[in-house]
Amino acid sequence: MQAVTEGDRRKEVRVLLAQIQAHPERDWSAARRRLATLNKLIAPPRPAPH
């Protein structure tokens, strides 16, 4: 089993966005939830509050 990299996650985001754009008539609820999760995983870390 291979580790999932940040590049893999970014590629998945691009693929999902392309699919949504190509077929906006479909129900993309699950894909949008996955996109939200992926965006949280690839977001730069926030500085800790003081």
C-alpha positions in Angstrom: 0.0 0.0 0.0 1.3 3.4 -0.9 1.0 6.6 1.2 -1.3 9.3 -0.1 0.6 12.4 -0.9 -0.4 16.1 -1.0 0.0 15.8 -4.8 -2.5 13.0 -4.9 -5.0 15.0 -3.0 -4.5 18.1 -5.2 -5.0 15.8 -8.3 -8.2 14.4 -6.8 -9.4 18.0 -6.3 -8.7 18.9 -9.9 -10.5 15.8 -11.2 -13.6 16.3 -9.0 -13.8 20.0 -10.0 -13.5 19.1 -13.7 -16.3 16.4 -13.3 -18.6 18.9 -11.6 -18.0 21.5 -14.2 -18.5 19.1 -17.1 -21.8 17.8 -15.6 -23.4 20.5 -13.4 -26.8 18.8 -13.8 -25.9 15.9 -11.5 -26.1 15.7 -7.8 -22.6 16.3 -6.5 -23.3 16.4 -2.8 -20.8 13.6 -2.0 -18.2 15.1 -4.2 -18.6 18.5 -2.6 -18.2 16.9 0.9 -15.0 15.2 -0.4 -13.7 18.5 -1.8 -14.2 20.2 1.6 -12.3 17.4 3.3 -9.5 17.5 0.7 -9.2 21.3 1.0 -8.8 21.0 4.7 -6.1 18.4 4.3 -4.0 20.4 1.8 -4.5 23.8 3.4 -1.4 25.3 5.0 -1.3 25.0 8.8 -2.7 28.0 10.7 -0.6 29.7 13.3 -1.6 28.9 16.8 -3.6 31.6 18.6 -1.7 33.5 21.3 
